[in-house]
Amino acid sequence: MNGKVINYEQLYKFRLRERWWDDLYQIPWRVVAHVRVLMVTDGAKYGPGNGYNLSRVLQALQHDLPSYVQIDVTLAQHATSSYNHADPDADIHDFRFTTTDLTPFDQIWIFGVNGGNSLVAGEATAIWDFMQGGGGVFATGDHEALGVGLCGRIPRVRSMRRWFYPNPGPNGEPVAPKRDVTPGIGENDSMTGGSDFDGIPQEIRPRKYSAPGPFVFSYRDFPHPVLCGKSGVITRIPDHMHEGQVEVPNDLSRPISVDGTPVTEYPNRAGVKLPPEVIATSTVNLNPALGTFGVIGTYDGHLVDEVAGGVGRVLVDATWHHFWNMNVEQFADAFDRVRLAALAGQAPAPQDVAPAQAWGEIREYFQNIALWLARSGTQAQIRRRGIWLITQHVDVLMALKSDHTLDRIGQLLDLGTKARDALQQQAPQCERLRFTWDWLDDLVLIEITRPWRIPIPDPPPFKQQVPILDGELLELVTLGAIVESVSRLTGNLREPEDVAKLLDSGDVEARVAEAATEGIRQLTKRVHADMERLERALVRR
């Protein structure tokens, strides 16, 4: 995947087309998956303002989403928050993790500001139970010990990011980066200009994952789904003069306890500790001798097999300055001005174009966090509803009605191509891969087709990919078979409630997976037949 420069005239036209499609499938036509987020902070506000405010994050989570998903956010001020009763936008004041039922939520977002220990007895246990039950956690702080109060004692979170300063943590956690190395320059300084507020974001380097390419013996590179946007790879986020640090812990077997109870922090996949990953790094730009540091880290607990059903996913970020209004407002404001200019038929101010493009990536990063952290059951709902929405697109409907009686693979390929194009009007580019291969999660095939492999040594059953595969052909034929199957299963239903009920039945999951598998078998037979014909053609006359 490659990023591309946005033509704002084309963007405006695209948004009109996208809005037309979105309006066409508004409730009662839309069948929506709900992602439920509990947001907790001990030192920020949720309303507008240019300080430690999160209104732009909330805006990103609740607008311009794919039409098949809705993010519902509950806002809580922790009992130790300096804004506890001064924030009218909070839904819950005096919040403790022990006094609110966490089970309805898909994920918890924690913006930790305070040092010390903000959690009373039982709170860490409540969070741990939530994680072990499949709930996702996002956590961030800043340099030194900022954020340790809420986050530093949460398993997995405590070891995927540095929280303790100036001494190591109670389990030997390493010391967090300093605020200053020299006056005004932090140990992890990511600034690319003169200040945090110059309209210039930092460039991050996403980790690359590969999958079979669009022709044999070729490969395609993809970022982690969290850093995969509609227009390409997300490489720009706000910068800051002294960030925290994300890393993979050296010892995944270190014994730790939660409220005095020993726990297994990193359970196994295939008998091996499943590790977290650093999915993006940044350069210490004003002090290059200090090298690079981890900016974003993830842990895919859904891959765990030691715990039935897996555990929750985790994402940690180096600093909350990537989220505060004080850092993102400059980009969001520019985006708003560009949008207003486009609506008025005017050219945007030249100085607004680059910051507006950056906000597009920053906003999608926020959205992708919420989508990726959702429980595995919610992930399945998102996938099913996304595929169903694609079956309603006019180009897909026409492809479904076309007659390819003599060319079954040609029919599926045409349908898959139309479905891919329709899906990319709605969702990040990587979403189509998840929407395709996650139906077939029990098949060995995903080990050589899906780029995001299990991050353990020599993951079974393959050590490398099969380069003879035409990855794009395989993907599109499979997607075509999936869309066709979902369309047939839901074709006679008219009420959203009936569609949702059918989509969430286990029978649909199995039947669609069977149809996709059969489509792959048909493709395999076609390839074998063509190879045999080629071999016969090598005979001399």
C-alpha positions in Angstrom: 0.0 0.0 0.0 1.2 3.5 -0.7 -0.1 6.8 0.5 -1.3 9.3 -2.0 -1.8 13.1 -2.3 -5.4 14.0 -2.0 -7.1 16.0 -4.8 -9.7 18.0 -2.8 -12.0 18.4 -5.8 -12.1 14.7 -6.2 -12.4 14.3 -2.4 -15.4 16.5 -2.4 -17.1 14.5 -5.2 -16.2 11.3 -3.4 -17.7 12.6 -0.2 -20.9 13.5 -2.1 -21.1 9.9 -3.5 -20.3 8.5 -0.1 -22.9 10.6 1.6 -25.5 9.6 -1.0 -24.8 5.9 -0.2 -24.8 6.6 3.5 -28.1 8.5 3.3 -29.7 5.7 1.2 -29.0 3.2 3.9 -29.8 5.2 7.0 -32.0 3.6 9.6 -34.3 1.7 9.0 -32.3 0.5 6.1 -29.0 0.2 7.9 -28.1 -2.9 9.9 -25.5 -1.5 12.4 -23.0 -3.2 14.7 -22.5 -1.3 18.0 -19.0 -0.9 19.4 -19.3 0.2 23.1 -16.4 2.2 24.6 -15.9 3.2 28.2 -13.6 6.2 28.3 -11.9 6.9 31.7 -9.5 9.7 32.6 -8.1 11.2 35.8 -6.9 14.5 34.4 -8.7 15.5 31.1 -12.0 17.0 30.0 -14.3 15.7 27.4 -15.8 18.9 26.1 -14.3 21.4 23.6 -11.3 23.5 24.5 -7.6 23.7 23.5 -6.1 22.1 26.5 -6.3 18.6 27.9 -9.6 18.0 26.1 -10.9 15.1 24.1 -13.8 16.5 22.1 -12.0 15.9 18.8 -11.4 12.3 19.6 -15.1 11.9 20.4 -16.0 13.6 17.2 -13.8 11.2 15.3 -15.4 8.2 17.0 -18.9 9.3 16.2 -18.8 10.7 12.7 -17.6 9.7 9.2 -17.6 6.0 10.2 -18.4 3.1 7.9 -22.2 2.9 7.5 -22.4 -0.6 9.1 -20.9 0.4 12.5 -21.7 2.8 15.3 -19.4 3.6 18.2 -21.2 4.4 21.5 -19.0 6.1 24.1 -19.6 6.4 27.8 -17.5 9.1 29.5 -16.2 8.7 33.0 -14.1 10.8 35.4 -12.2 8.7 37.7 -12.6 9.4 41.4 -9.1 10.8 41.5 -9.6 13.1 38.6 -8.8 16.8 39.1 -11.9 17.5 36.9 -14.2 15.1 38.6 -17.2 17.4 39.2 -16.0 20.2 37.0 -16.7 18.4 33.7 -20.4 18.6 32.7 -19.7 16.4 29.7 -18.8 13.3 31.7 -21.5 10.7 32.1 -20.1 9.2 35.3 -18.4 11.1 38.1 -16.5 9.6 41.0 -15.9 6.6 38.8 -14.3 3.4 40.1 -13.8 0.2 38.1 -15.3 -1.6 41.0 -18.6 0.3 41.0 -19.6 0.1 37.4 -20.5 -3.1 35.5 -17.9 -3.4 32.8 -19.3 -6.4 31.0 -21.5 -4.4 28.5 -18.5 -2.6 27.1 -16.3 -3.8 24.3 -13.3 -1.8 25.4 -11.9 0.6 28.0 -9.9 3.7 26.9 -7.7 5.0 29.8 -6.1 8.4 29.6 -3.8 8.3 32.6 -2.4 11.7 33.8 -1.6 11.3 37.5 1.4 9.7 39.1 1.3 7.5 42.2 -1.4 4.9 42.4 -5.0 5.9 41.7 -6.5 2.4 41.9 -8.0 1.1 45.2 -8.2 -2.5 46.1 -10.3 -4.4 43.6 -10.0 -2.0 40.6 -7.1 -3.8 39.0 -8.9 -7.1 39.5 -12.0 -5.7 37.8 -10.0 -4.6 34.8 -8.1 -7.9 34.7 -11.4 -9.9 34.7 -12.7 -7.6 31.9 -9.6 -8.3 29.8 -9.7 -12.0 30.5 -13.3 -12.0 29.4 -12.4 -10.6 26.0 -12.6 -6.9 26.6 -10.1 -4.6 24.9 -8.0 -1.9 26.6 -6.4 1.2 25.2 -4.0 3.0 27.6 -1.7 6.0 27.3 0.2 8.5 29.5 3.1 10.7 28.8 6.8 11.1 29.8 8.2 9.9 33.1 5.5 8.8 35.5 2.5 10.6 34.0 -0.2 8.0 33.7 1.2 5.4 36.1 -1.7 6.1 38.5 -4.3 4.4 36.4 -2.3 2.3 34.0 1.0 1.2 35.6 -0.5 -1.8 37.5 -2.7 -3.3 34.8 -1.3 -6.6 33.4 0.0 -6.4 29.8 -0.5 -2.6 29.8 2.1 -2.3 32.6 4.8 -4.1 30.5 3.9 -2.9 26.9 4.7 0.7 27.8 7.1 2.4 30.3 5.2 4.0 33.2 7.5 4.2 36.1 10.0 7.1 37.0 12.6 7.7 38.4 12.8 4.1 39.7 11.9 0.8 38.2 8.3 -0.5 38.9 7.3 -3.1 41.5 7.8 -6.0 39.0 11.1 -4.6 37.7 9.4 -2.5 34.9 12.1 -0.3 33.3 12.3 3.4 33.9 10.3 5.7 31.6 11.9 8.4 29.4 12.9 11.7 30.9 11.1 14.9 30.3 14.4 16.7 29.5 17.7 15.6 28.2 18.8 19.1 27.5 16.6 22.2 28.1 13.5 21.9 26.1 14.4 18.6 24.5 12.9 15.4 25.9 14.5 12.0 25.7 11.8 11.0 23.2 11.4 14.2 21.2 9.3 13.5 18.0 8.9 17.1 16.8 9.4 17.7 13.1 9.2 21.5 13.4 9.8 24.2 15.9 7.0 23.3 18.3 4.0 21.0 18.9 1.7 23.7 17.4 3.3 24.5 14.1 0.9 22.4 12.0 3.6 19.9 11.1 2.9 16.3 12.3 5.4 13.7 13.1 6.1 10.9 10.6 5.8 7.5 12.1 7.2 4.3 10.6 4.5 1.5 10.6 5.6 -2.1 10.8 5.1 -3.9 7.5 3.3 -7.2 7.1 3.2 -9.0 3.8 0.7 -11.1 1.9 0.8 -12.8 -1.5 0.8 -10.2 -4.3 -1.4 -9.5 -7.3 0.5 -11.9 -9.4 2.6 -15.0 -8.8 6.0 -14.7 -6.9 5.0 -11.2 -5.7 4.1 -9.8 -2.3 2.0 -6.9 -1.0 2.9 -4.9 2.1 0.3 -3.9 4.6 0.4 -2.0 7.9 -1.3 -3.2 11.0 -5.1 -2.7 10.7 -4.9 0.1 13.2 -2.7 2.1 10.8 -4.6 1.2 7.6 -6.7 4.1 6.2 -9.0 4.6 3.3 -6.3 6.4 1.3 -3.3 4.3 2.3 -1.0 3.8 5.2 -1.4 6.1 8.2 2.0 7.7 8.8 1.2 11.0 10.4 0.1 11.8 14.0 0.8 14.8 16.2 4.3 15.4 17.5 5.5 16.2 21.0 8.7 17.3 22.6 8.9 14.5 25.2 6.9 11.3 24.6 6.7 8.1 26.5 7.9 4.8 25.1 6.2 1.6 23.9 8.1 -1.7 23.8 8.0 -5.5 23.8 8.9 -6.8 27.3 12.0 -8.9 27.6 10.4 -11.5 29.9 6.9 -12.7 29.1 7.0 -15.2 31.9 7.7 -12.8 34.8 5.4 -13.6 37.7 3.0 -10.8 38.6 0.0 -10.4 40.8 -3.3 -8.5 40.6 -4.4 -7.2 44.0 -2.3 -9.9 45.5 -3.5 -12.8 43.3 -0.9 -14.4 41.0 -1.8 -14.3 37.3 -0.4 -15.4 34.0 0.1 -12.1 32.2 0.9 -13.5 28.7 -1.0 -16.8 28.0 0.0 -19.2 25.2 -0.8 -19.7 21.6 0.2 -23.2 20.4 2.2 -23.7 23.6 4.2 -20.5 23.2 3.8 -17.2 25.0 2.0 -14.9 22.7 3.9 -11.6 22.7 2.8 -8.0 22.0 4.2 -6.1 19.0 5.5 -2.6 18.4 3.5 -1.6 15.2 5.0 1.9 14.7 8.2 3.7 15.7 9.4 7.3 15.5 12.8 9.1 15.4 14.1 11.3 18.1 14.3 14.1 15.5 16.1 16.8 17.5 18.6 14.4 19.0 19.1 11.6 16.4 21.8 10.0 18.4 19.1 8.6 20.7 17.7 6.7 17.7 14.1 5.5 17.5 11.5 4.6 20.0 8.2 2.7 20.0 5.1 4.9 19.5 2.2 2.3 19.2 2.1 -1.2 20.5 -0.6 -3.9 20.3 -1.4 -7.3 21.8 -3.8 -9.5 19.9 -5.4 -11.5 22.7 -7.9 -13.0 20.3 -5.2 -15.3 19.1 -4.7 -16.9 22.5 -5.8 -20.6 22.7 -4.8 -21.3 26.3 -7.8 -19.4 27.5 -11.1 -20.5 25.9 -12.3 -17.9 23.4 -9.1 -15.9 23.8 -8.6 -12.7 25.8 -9.0 -9.0 25.1 -6.8 -7.0 22.8 -4.6 -4.2 24.1 -3.2 -1.0 22.4 -0.8 1.4 24.1 0.4 4.8 22.8 3.5 6.7 23.7 1.6 9.9 24.7 -1.8 11.4 25.1 -0.5 14.4 23.2 -1.4 12.4 20.1 -5.1 12.8 21.3 -5.5 16.1 23.3 -7.2 19.0 21.6 -4.2 21.1 22.3 -2.3 19.0 19.8 -4.9 17.9 17.3 -7.0 21.0 17.0 -4.6 22.6 14.5 -5.2 19.7 12.1 -8.9 19.3 12.7 -9.5 23.1 12.2 -7.6 23.0 8.9 -9.7 20.0 7.8 -12.9 21.9 8.7 -11.8 25.0 6.7 -10.9 22.8 3.7 -14.3 21.1 3.9 -16.2 24.4 4.1 -14.2 25.8 1.1 -15.1 22.7 -0.9 -18.8 23.0 -0.1 -18.6 26.6 -1.2 -16.9 25.6 -4.5 -13.7 27.4 -3.5 -10.1 26.3 -3.5 -8.7 25.7 0.0 -6.1 28.0 1.5 -2.7 26.5 0.6 -1.5 26.5 4.2 -4.5 24.3 5.2 -4.0 21.5 2.8 -1.2 19.5 4.5 -2.6 19.8 8.0 -6.1 18.8 6.7 -4.6 15.7 5.1 -2.9 14.9 8.4 -6.2 15.2 10.3 -7.7 12.6 7.9 -5.0 10.1 9.0 -5.2 11.1 12.7 -9.0 10.7 12.7 -8.8 7.3 11.1 -6.2 6.2 13.6 -8.6 7.0 16.4 -11.5 5.1 14.7 -9.3 2.1 13.9 -8.3 1.8 17.5 -12.0 1.4 18.5 -12.8 -1.0 15.7 -9.7 -3.2 16.3 -10.1 -3.4 20.1 -13.7 -4.6 20.0 -14.6 -8.0 21.4 -14.3 -10.9 19.0 -18.1 -11.3 18.9 -18.5 -7.7 18.0 -15.8 -8.1 15.3 -17.9 -10.8 13.8 -21.0 -8.5 13.9 -19.0 -5.8 12.1 -17.9 -8.1 9.4 -21.3 -9.6 8.8 -23.0 -6.2 8.6 -20.3 -4.8 6.4 -20.7 -7.7 3.9 -24.5 -7.3 4.0 -24.2 -3.6 3.3 -22.0 -4.4 0.3 -24.7 -6.7 -1.1 -27.0 -3.7 -1.3 -24.6 -1.6 -3.5 -25.9 -1.0 -7.0 -22.7 -2.4 -8.7 -22.8 -5.5 -6.6 -26.5 -6.0 -7.2 -25.9 -5.8 -11.0 -23.0 -8.3 -10.7 -25.2 -10.7 -8.7 -27.8 -10.6 -11.5 -25.2 -11.1 -14.4 -25.1 -14.5 -16.2 -21.8 -16.2 -16.2 -23.1 -19.7 -16.4 -20.1 -21.0 -18.4 -17.5 -19.2 -16.3 -18.0 -19.6 -12.6 -14.6 -18.2 -11.6 -15.2 -15.2 -13.9 -18.5 -14.6 -12.1 -16.9 -14.7 -8.6 -14.0 -12.6 -9.7 -16.3 -9.9 -11.2 -18.4 -10.0 -8.0 -15.4 -9.8 -5.7 -14.0 -6.9 -7.7 -17.2 -4.9 -7.4 -17.5 -5.8 -3.7 -13.9 -4.7 -3.0 -14.5 -1.3 -4.8 -17.8 -0.8 -2.9 -16.2 -1.7 0.5 -13.3 0.7 0.0 -15.8 3.6 -0.3 -16.9 2.8 3.2 -13.9 1.3 5.1 -10.1 1.3 5.4 -8.3 -0.7 2.7 -7.3 -3.5 5.1 -10.9 -4.1 6.1 -11.6 -6.1 3.0 -8.9 -8.6 3.9 -10.3 -9.1 7.4 -13.8 -9.2 5.9 -12.6 -12.0 3.5 -10.3 -14.2 5.6 -11.9 -13.9 9.0 -14.8 -16.0 7.8 -12.3 -18.8 7.3 -10.4 -18.5 10.5 -10.4 -22.2 11.2 -8.7 -23.0 7.9 -4.9 -23.5 7.6 -5.2 -21.3 4.5 -5.2 -18.1 6.5 -1.6 -18.7 7.5 -0.5 -18.0 3.9 -3.0 -15.4 2.8 -3.7 -13.0 5.7 -0.8 -10.6 6.4 -1.2 -10.4 10.2 0.3 -13.6 11.2 0.7 -15.1 14.7 3.7 -13.3 16.3 5.3 -16.4 17.7 8.4 -18.3 16.4 7.7 -20.7 13.5 3.9 -20.3 13.7 2.2 -23.5 12.6 1.6 -24.8 10.0 3.7 -22.8 7.6 7.1 -21.1 8.0 6.7 -19.0 4.8 4.2 -18.1 2.2 3.5 -19.9 -1.1 4.8 -17.5 -3.8 2.9 -19.4 -6.6 -0.3 -17.9 -5.3 -1.9 -15.0 -7.0 -3.0 -13.4 -3.8 -5.3 -10.8 -5.3 -7.1 -13.3 -7.5 -7.6 -15.7 -4.5 -8.9 -12.8 -2.4 -11.4 -11.5 -4.9 -12.8 -14.9 -5.8 -13.2 -15.7 -2.1 -14.8 -12.3 -1.4 -17.1 -12.8 -4.4 -18.2 -16.2 -3.0 -18.9 -14.6 0.4 -20.9 -11.8 -0.9 -23.0 -14.1 -3.1 -23.7 -16.4 -0.1 -24.7 -13.6 2.2 -27.0 -12.1 -0.6 -28.7 -15.5 -1.1 -29.2 -16.0 2.7 -30.7 -12.5 3.3 -32.3 -11.8 -0.1 -35.9 -12.3 1.0 -35.6 -10.3 4.2 -36.8 -6.7 4.4 -36.8 -5.7 8.0 -33.5 -4.7 9.6 -34.3 -6.7 12.7 -34.8 -9.8 10.6 -31.5 -9.2 8.8 -29.6 -8.7 12.0 -31.1 -11.8 13.6 -30.2 -14.0 10.7 -26.7 -12.5 10.4 -26.0 -13.2 14.0 -27.0 -16.9 13.8 -24.2 -19.5 13.9 -25.8 -21.1 10.9 -24.9 -18.1 8.7 -21.3 -18.1 9.8 -20.9 -21.8 8.9 -22.8 -21.6 5.6 -20.9 -18.6 4.3 -17.6 -20.2 5.3 -18.6 -23.3 3.4 -19.5 -21.2 0.3 -16.2 -19.4 0.4 -14.3 -22.7 0.8 -16.1 -24.1 -2.2 -15.2 -21.0 -4.2 -11.6 -21.5 -3.4 -11.8 -25.2 -4.5 -13.3 -24.1 -7.8 -10.5 -21.7 -8.3 -7.9 -24.5 -7.5 -9.5 -26.8 -10.0 -9.4 -24.1 -12.6 -5.7 -23.4 -12.0 -4.9 -27.1 -12.1 -6.7 -27.5 -15.4 -5.0 -24.5 -16.9 -1.6 -25.7 -15.8 -2.3 -29.1 -17.4 -3.3 -27.4 -20.6 -0.1 -25.4 -20.6 2.0 -28.5 -20.0 0.3 -30.3 -22.9 1.0 -27.3 -25.1 4.7 -27.7 -24.6 4.7 -30.8 -26.9 6.5 -30.2 -30.2 4.5 -30.4 -33.4 
